[in-house]
Amino acid sequence: MSIEPIGDDAPRPVGNDLIAAYLKHLEVERRLSPHTVTGYARDLESLLEQAGKTPLQQLKNAHVRRAVGALHSRGLSGTSIARMLSSWRGLFNWLARHHGFGVNPAAGVRAPKSPKRLPNALSPDLTARLLDALPHENPAEPLDIRDRAMFELFYSSGLRLAELISLDVASWREIHADREITVTGKGSKTRRVPVGSKAVNAIARWLEIRAQFASPDETALFVGARGRRIAPGVVETRLARLGRQLGLVVHPHMLRHSFATHVLQSSGDLRAVQEMLGHASISTTQVYTHLDFQHLAKVYDEAHPRAKKK
């Protein structure tokens, strides 16, 4: 179901040109990552699809509400629709500032509520088994040494995938000296995070053989088989393969979730976890308190004499 055009003879809007200019603004002026800009592009393509022949400047609040209903009827989750609405609002705010558009048609439109899903996290024991499955010395293949360094750093510092692959060799000086590293997260915001000793040792071992794989002019800390900065898909594939060896379904963000859950369980310091994860709002970090409560509830059910099932 698409938004009905305002008139039968309504021309096809030049929305593609406006959206292309907006995406360029996100890339150049706001310096969002290529991955984030690609996400915006998908959301705005959906807007054009729903608009049909209606020009962007003629879209009204009712059109956007109908679009939300159509997307929800297709089975799109409330979370996905909320993300789309955020992208649409950003576009129309920019169009109002730079192209004389009027009232933002996406303003005040809310996505349907979706049940909250808790992030998947490994237990400390499973995390240790996963990371120790790649030997530090004499691996099955040399790139296993790189993989161990990447995955140890993921779990040690709670990095996002984009943050990990963006690291350069120059970062090693900082890690080696301070056991901390500066990473650039969403919105080009930087933060410093600690790096554990196992990650430090694994990275040092990788740097001993990195020159065998890296192109001479490549600055990336982690490179792929062709010698250039490693691609996100390669990291995901290598971690998934490692997980399958242990009968686990694992993705990079799961190591970030595990980092947050284990630090919170040990320290109870929600603000510190928020800072290390680089969350703008503590409400985003609070989801890990639910995971922590699940852990405590399980301990209670297993240990309390009046809670045990007979």
CORZIDA-V10955 format. One record per backbone hydrogen bond with DSSP energy under -1.0 kcal/mol. CO is the residue of the C=O (numbers start at 1). NH is the residue of the N-H. If there is no record, write none. Layout:
co=<CO,CO>
nh=<NH,NH>
This chain:
co=<7,14,15,16,17,18,19,20,21,22,23,24,25,25,26,33,34,35,36,37,38,39,40,41,42,43,44,45,46,47,48,50,51,55,56,60,61,62,63,64,65,66,67,68,69,71,72,77,78,79,80,81,82,83,84,85,86,87,88,89,90,91,92,93,94,95,95,104,106,123,124,125,126,127,128,141,142,143,144,145,146,147,148,149,150,151,152,153,154,160,161,162,164,167,168,169,171,172,173,174,175,179,181,183,185,186,189,191,193,196,197,198,199,200,201,202,203,206,206,209,210,210,215,219,222,224,227,228,231,232,233,234,235,236,237,238,239,240,241,243,243,244,251,252,252,253,254,255,256,257,258,259,260,261,262,263,264,268,269,270,271,272,273,274,274,281,282,285,286,287,288,289,290,291,292,293,294,295,296,297,298,299,300,304,304>
nh=<10,18,19,20,21,22,23,24,25,26,27,28,29,30,32,37,38,39,40,41,42,43,44,45,46,47,48,49,50,51,52,3,54,58,59,64,65,66,67,68,69,70,71,72,73,76,75,81,82,83,84,85,86,87,88,89,90,91,92,93,94,95,96,97,98,99,101,107,109,127,128,129,130,131,132,144,145,147,148,149,150,151,152,153,154,155,156,157,158,164,165,166,167,221,171,172,175,176,177,178,179,195,193,191,188,189,185,183,181,200,201,202,203,204,205,206,207,209,210,212,213,214,218,169,230,227,215,224,235,236,237,238,239,240,241,242,243,244,245,246,248,247,254,255,256,257,258,259,260,261,262,263,264,265,266,267,268,270,273,274,275,276,277,278,279,284,286,288,289,291,292,293,294,295,296,297,298,299,300,301,302,303,304,307,308>
